[in-house]
């Protein structure tokens, strides 16, 4: 614990020294930190209004910052591979080309600039000079992008005296991050803002609610990076958004089935709404329910039109439209509705059972739920990849009681529950079984396989 604090203090000293060199005109500066997160279980449930079970981690984004007297934003990065960014704050801030890291900073500014009219204040946010330093591997599925959005937003909130509380800020940013093009949920923002040391977060949505569960002292989470980069803002964006659209359509088809069969109004917009409705009993035997509603798995746009009794253009406008204003283009082979819903509903149930397991120290049972979750992510939701599957397989043979992908998928990391006394043996097994195939020379693997501890959420540190 003391070693971790010393490393953080060294990071703060280094970023402060670099900031002074880059912005010598700054009269004073502050330092903020926002953590990344690992999701223990509950993948792709948040944007469906169903629970997740993540924790904030010590790896995160640090931002050293000073206010400006104008509306200009100048942001530099300690990593030279990230280009400097500059832009003017306006009521509408145009994004950079897709994939540019600066869009995550712009997302925070646009979100809170949009919030000001709600306070009946037609003014622009203040500008700033900033230096950013991160130690979350990009594309690892540990939410480096949301940590950057959160860190920037916390600074804006403080500098402009907006006084937005953390839960409401998380809800604003969950929608605001869609500025970058991915139709995500609210888990990442809520975890980065509201994490607590030593605690796992059980997060429910609409409204956002957080329950804190003590993390078992005899176990640790070991993260293993697959070395396959998962860029939600670039190459994986289409596949990610496809699953969001498939779930939207699945909710619409459930609603249509219920209204036709029971001749009654049914307000289901998200899959999670079914759990809150008087038709929640349909979830008790989800396979039987899905078989009754969906005669097949894949649906073309024409078949969707017939099922929903809507013309194709209306379906495109209502269900395929993204936050960016563009429209998702479905593959000609059709959309996989039934299997996507099977994952989401069974995953939500695994979250509820996992919470009970951790509370009652039934860790072997929780570990089995983690393995089941990965199988569902791989087969029903199809967000895994061969490298992630291989990591999970190797983990099971080297002492992990549970292992699964974490984050959106399509690459990134696995999260592994390991008894504290078996961590060294587990690491050696993973290095021999996986990483030695990628790196032929002897080297440190600490950047690719590391222990995560539950951390506090975003805060001002200096």
Secondary structure, DSSP 8 states (H G I E B T S, - for coil): -HHHHHHHHHHHHHHHHHHHHH-TT-S--EEEEEEEEEEEE-TT-GGGT--EEEEEEEEEEEEEEEE-SSSEEEEEESSTTS--EEEE--SS----STT-THHHHHHHHHHHHHHHGGGT-------EEEEEEE-S-TTSSS-HHHHHHHHHHHHHHHHTT----HHHHHHHHHHHGGGGS----SHHHHHHHH--TTEEEEEETTTTEEEEEE--TTEEEEEEE-S----TTTTTHHHHHHHHHHHHHHHHHHHHHHHHHH-S----SSHHHHHHSTTGGGGTTHHHHHHHH-SSSEE-HHHHHHHHT--HHHHHHHHSB-TTS-B----TT-EEHHHHHHHHHHHHHHHHHHHHHHHTT-HHHHHHHHHHHHHHHHHTS----HHHHHHHHHHHTTT-SEEEEESS-SSSEEEEEEEGGGHHHHHHHHHHHTGGGT--S----TTTEEEE-----SEE--
